[in-house]
Amino acid sequence: MKQSNKHLLIFVIFSLLLLIIGLVLAIRLGSVHITFRDIFNSIFNYSETLELMLVRDVRIPRALSVLMTGGILGVTGAMIQGVTRNPIAEPSILGVSQGATLVIAIFYATGIVITTKNVMIASFIGAFLSGIIVLGFISKKANNNSITKILLAGTAMSTFFISLTTIIGLLSNQSQMIAFWVSGGFRNASWSDFLLVFIIGTIGFLIAILLSPKINILNLGDDVCIGLGESPEKIRFITLMVMIPMCAAAVAVGKNIAFVGLIVPQVVKKILGEDYRKNIPCSFLLGAVLLTFADILARMLFNPYETPIGVFTAIIGVPFFILAARKERG
């Protein structure tokens, strides 16, 4: 127990240190160099200068939006892996994120004004519809066969939704804008975007913490869960209902970012074990760290041009997915 607590403390301190470094770099680095004095003045001594406006209205809300989105993706990945007892389950692999992206594409194509509120509504509709389909699979007893069906159905839905999104983009002459959504990014992140992910992410995170003991029980197996007086179907349903608005908010702000929810819970589990009371909050921390540094790379690699952030998460995530799938199969 003492050794486990020691690992937890080291993990949290190291993650927080990396996160602080990442936030500072995210605010300072870019086509316009920002000093520490500029950061201080933008917060405590603001005036209408280019540098201070850039820090306060562009870089700080973007950095904080990335942090919260990464945390949300880490938490939702841990939750879905816990209730399916499968290490390669993840919201984007199950089609939830792609469903949200599809409805956003429909909004673009029909000429609906794109605001933070409308994007959130579109994301929620898409995430809810695809989540209901996923629920039809995970509501069954989660044995190896049903888990295989979940992943196959999720992969099929992901491909189908992205294909429809691409077709809608081509037919509506909005392919460039929709391509930006499909590949992910925080180019237009604002304070309203941060407020969205902060409110929904915080509420979802707190509920996930409360659910973590039940996810621990479900992770022992359906028979054990029933024997302890809990309903596996009820736990899976509640978990998915919590995940849907969290995934919708993440898509609304960060677009379609894959593999963060796959990688992060796996790394946390390797370090801290199977206890989701620890894994869920630590997945939030590590998800925030991973996406913060991915966003820095996306902005700086070909500066002043921005690379889609999904490229970097996919470069890490695809090999990780293959390794995890091979291990699960073995």
N, C-alpha and C positions, 0 to 999 in steps of 0.2 A: 504493500500500500504506500509506504513511504517512497519507494523507488518510483512508483507510478505518479505520485504527486510531484516528485522532483522533475520527472520528464515533462509533466504538464506545465510546471512553472517555467522551465527552460524554454519550452515551445512558445508560451505566451509572451515572455520577455523578448525572445528573438524575433517573433513575428511582429510585435509592436515596434521594435527597433527598425526592422526592415520597412514597415509601413510608414513610419515617420520620415525615414530617408527618402522613400518613394514619393511621398507627398511633397516634400521640399523640392526634389528634382522635377516633379511634374509641374510645379508652379514656376520654377526658375528657368527651366530649359525651354527653348523654342526659337523661332526666327528672331524674336526680340529678347535680348538678354535682360533678365530681371535680377536685381540685387536683393540682399536681405533687407536693406533699408526700404526698398520699394514695397516689399511684402509687409513690413511693419507699418509703413505709412498708409498702405491701402486699407489696413484694418483699424488703426488707431488715430491716423492723422490724414484722412482722405482729402484729396483735392482733385479737380478736373484736369488731370494730366494724362497723356497717352499711356504711360507705364502703369499708373495706378488704376486707371480704368480697365486696362488689359488684365491686371491681376485680379481686381475685385469682381469684374463682370464676366470674365472669360475663364481664366485659369483656375481660380479657386472653386467656382461651381462645377467645372469639369472634373477637377481632381476629386472632389467630394462625391460627385455622381458616380465616377468610376469606382471609388471605394465601396459605396453602398451596393452598386450593381454586382461587383465581384463577390461581396459578402452574401448577397441574396442567392447568386448562382451556386456558391459553395454550400449554403444551408439547404437549398432545395435538392441539390445532388445527394447530400447526406441523407435527407429524409426519404427520397425515393429508393435509394440503395438499401436503407434500413427496412422499409416495409416490403420490398420485393426480395430481400436477402440476395441481391445480385450486384456484384461490383462493377458491372458495365451498364447499369441503368443510369439514365441521366435525362433531364427534361428535354434537351434538344434531340437526343437519340430517340426518345419516346414520341416526338412530334409535337409536343406542347408549344415550344418556342416557334416552330415553323407554322403552326396553326395561327398563332398571333400575328406572325409576319404576313400570312396570306390575307387576313381580314384588313390589315393596314394597307396592303396593296390594292384591295378593292376600294377602300376609302380614297386613295390617290386617284384611281382610275375613274371613279364616279364624280370627281371634282369637289368632294367634301373638304372644307377648309381644315388644314392640318394644324391643330393646336395641341398643346400638351394634354388637355382634357379629351379631345377627340381621339388622339392616338392611344390614350389609356383605355378608352371605351372599346376601340377596335381590338387592342391587344387582349382585353379581358374576354371579349366575345370569342375570339379565335382560340385563346388558351382554354376557355371553358368548354367549347365544343370538342376540341381535341382531347381535353382531359377526361370528358365523359366517355369517349371511345376507349381511352387507356383504362379507365375505371372498370369497363366491361371485362377487361382481361385480368386486372389485378384483384378484382373482387373474388375471384375463384381461389381455391386453395393453392398457395404458392409452392408447388413442387417443381422439379426440374423441367418437366414438360411445359407447364404453364409459363414458366419464366422464359423459356425459349420462344413461346408464342408471343409473349409481351414484347420481346426485343425484335422479333420478326415483324410484328404488327407496327411497332414504333418506327422501325426503319422504313417500312413501306409507306407509312403515313408521312414521314419526314420528306421522302423523295417525292411523293404525290403532291404535298402542299407546296414544296419549293418549285416543282414543275408548273403547277397552276399559277404560282406567283410570277414566274418568268413569262408565261404566256400572257397573263394580264398586263404585265409591263410592256410587252411588245405590241399588243393590240391597242393599248391606250397611249402609246408614245411616251410612257413614263419609265422606260427601262433603266435609264441612268439612275434616277432617284430610287427606284425599287432595288436595283443592284446594290446601292449603298446600304439599304436596310438588310439585304440578305447577307452581306459580308460583315456587317457590324461596325460600330464606331460611335464616338462621342463628339463629333465635329461641332454640332450645334447645341451641346449641353448648356443649360442655363440654370438659374436659381430655381425656377419653377420645376425643372426636371429633378433637381436635387431634392426639392421638397416632396415630390411625388415618391421617389424611391426611399427617402428617409422615413416618411410616415408609414407607407405600406410595408417597407422592409423591417422597421422597428416592431410594428404590431405582429407581423408574421414571425419574426425572430423570437419574440417573447412567447407566442403560442407554441412555436417549435420546441422551445426549452421546456414548456409544460408538458408537451407530448413525448419528450425524450424517454421518460421511464417506460411508457407504454410501447414505444418503438423498441426499446431494449427487450421487453417481454416478447413482442412479436418476432424479434430477431432470433429467438430461441426455437421457433417453430410454431406452426398453427396449433398442434396438439397440446404443446406446453402452454401456449397462450390461453386456449380454451380451458385447460385444467386449472389455470390460475384465475379463472372467472372473467376473462376478457374476451371480447369479440374481435377476431382478426379482421373481418369485413368492415366493422365499424371504425377500427383504427386506420385501416387503409383509406376509407372514405374521408374521414376527417383530415388525414394527412394531405390527401390530394386537394381537398377544398381549401386548405391553407396554402398549398403550393401554387394554385391557379392564379390568384391575384399577385403573388410575389413574382411569378414568371412573367405575368402580363406587364408589371411595372418594369422589370428588367429589360424586356423587349421594347417597351415604349421609350425607354431612355437610351439603352445601349445597343438596340437593334438585335439582330440574330447572332448571338455569340455562343459558339458551341464548345464543348469539352471541358470547360472550367468545372462544371458540376460533376464531371467524371473523374478528373485528375485529383482535385482537392480532397474529397472524402477518402480516397484511397491512400493518399500520403498521410493524412491525419490518422487513419486507422492503423497504418504500419507503425506509426510512432507511439500512439496512445492506446491502441487496442480497440475493443468492440463497444465500449461504453458510450452511448449516444448522448448522455448527459454532458460528456466532455467533447465528443466529436462534433456536435452541432455548433456550439459557440466557436470552437477552434477552426471548423470549416469556414465559418464567417471570416475569421481573421486571415486565414491563408488564402481564401478566395479574393479578399480585398488586396492582399499583397501581390498575388499573381496577376490580377487584372491591372493593377496600378503600373507595374513594370511593363506589362504588355502594351499598355497605352503609351507609355514613354517611348518604347521602341517604335510603335506605330507612327508617332509624331516626328521622331528624330532620325529614323533610318534614312529617309530620302528628303529630309528637311530642305525647303519649306513645304514639300508635298507630303500628304498624309497617306499612309498605307492602312488598309482596312485591318482593324484589330483582330478580326476573325482569322486572318492569315496566320498570325503568331500563335493563337490558341490551338489552331488546327495542326500546325507543325509539331507542337508538343503533344497534342491530344491524340492524333491518329496512331502514332507508334504506341502510345500508352494504351489505347483501346485494343490494339491488336495483341499486345502482351497480356493484358488482363483477360481478353477473350480466350487466348491459348491456355492460360493458367486455369481458367474456369472450366474449360473443356477437359483439361487434363485431370 
